[in-house]
Amino acid sequence: MEIDIPGYRRFQIKHLVLDYNGTLAFDGYIMEGVKESMEAISDRIQIHVLTADTFGKARSRMEGFPCSVSILPANNQDLGKLSYVKHLGPEQTACIGNGRNDRLMLKEAALGIAVILGEGAAVESLLAADIVSTDIVAALELFAHPLRLTATLRS
């Protein structure tokens, strides 16, 4: 998916990396509207979910969603997420997250979006992001309606 934002930059996004808990889910349960929003963009962008699986149910709860799910080790999750984005190619990757362990991937990615849901968001991640959203569905819909990105990021 290609997005040209006047006065900002041109994006060629192939991958979208998502944190699970605090981003797609609250207390381990996926937020309403996430599956439909992911389905609406999955034909244009590959979706990856990275999680430490705090509640031990992420993989089963993501069953049937148009994405891959990777469970990260408990230690150094920030570096694990960063490494994953570097492997995909940061220049063609967008990321959405909320936690402190998301800050490095948000900063490294071509486009970083921080979300603030019920568990809040780490200030370091907010500062590393290009955009902040208070709704995961709205954040996902930025990729279905890229003119919203233009409205937010243009000079």
N, C-alpha and C positions, 0 to 999 in steps of 0.2 A: 504494500500500500504506500503510495507516494503522497506526501503532503508538502506543499510549498507555502511557507508562512512569510509574507512580506515583512522585510526589516528584521527577520529573526533567522530562519534557516530553512533548508529543504530536508525533509525526512524521507527515507526509503525504509519503512518498517516492515520487517518480515516476521519478527518474533515479539510476543508479549509475555513477559514473565510476571507472574502474580504470586504474592505472598498469600498464605491461606488464612490463618487465624488472625483476626483483627482487620483483615482486608476483605476477603471473600466471605468470612464466617465470623460469627460472634459467639463466644463460648462453645466453639466447635460446630455450630450449626450454620449452614450456608444461608446467606441473606436472600430474601425473596427477590426474584427477578434476575438473579445472577446467571442461571442456566440459559434463559432466553436471550440475555444480552450477549453471552458468549457465543451462542449459536448464530446470532445475527452478524458476527464479525469473523467467525471461524473459517469462512471460505476465502478470506483475504489475508489472514494473519495466523501464524501458528501460535497456539496458546500453551504455556507451560506454567504449572503450579509448583512452587517450592514450599516445603513446610518441614518443621521439626515435629509435626504431628503431636502437639501438646496433649490432645485428648484421645489420641490413638484411633481415630475414626476417619481421618481425612480421605484416604484412598477409597474406602467404601462409600463415603458420602459424595465423592466426586464421580462415582460410577455413572456412565452414560453422558457425561459432560464432554464436549469437544476439546479435550486437552490431554496433555501428559501430566502425570503427577510424580514428583520426585521427593522422597523423604530424606532429609538431611540429618547428619549426626547431631547430637545435642551440643557439642563443642564447636566453637568458631563458625557459627552459622553465617555471620556476616561475610566471612571469607569464602565460605562455600557458595553463597549466593553470588558474590562477585565473580568467582571462578566460573560459575555456570554462565553468567552473562558474557564473560570474556570468551568462553568457548563458542557461544552462539555468534558473537561479533557485536560488540556494543554499539557500533555505528548503525546497525540495522535492528536494534532491540529497544523496545519500550518496557518500562517496569512500573508496577503499581505495588505499593507497600505502605506500612504504617509504623513498624517497629524500629527500634534502634538497629536491629540486625539487618534492616533493609537499606540503611543509609548509603552503604558503599555501592550497591547495585543501582540505586536511584541516581547517584552522582555519575556513575560510569556510563549508564545507558544514554542513548541518543535522546530519549525523552523519559523523564522520571515524573511519576504522579504519586503524590502522597494522599492517603485518605484518612479521614478522621471519623471513625465509627465509635461504637460504645466503649471500647477500651482506650480510646484516645490515640495519640500519635506522638512519637518521640520528636522533640524539637530538632535534633540533628537530622532526622529524616525529612522534616518539613523544609529545612534549609537546603538540603541536598536536591530537592525536587524542583522541577520546572513549574509544576501546577499542583495545587492542593484542592481536593474535593471532599465534601462531607457526605458523599453517597457513592458507594461502589458501582451501582448501576449507572449513575451519571458519568462516572469515570470511564467505565467500559463503553458507554455510548459515544464518547469522544471519538472512538475509532469507527463507529458507524456513521457519524456525522462530523467529519473532520473540519468543517467550517467553524465548529465550536472551538477547536484548537486555535484556529486562525484568530478568532475573536479575542481569545485570551492572551495569546503570545505575540501578536503583531506589534510592531513599533508605531 
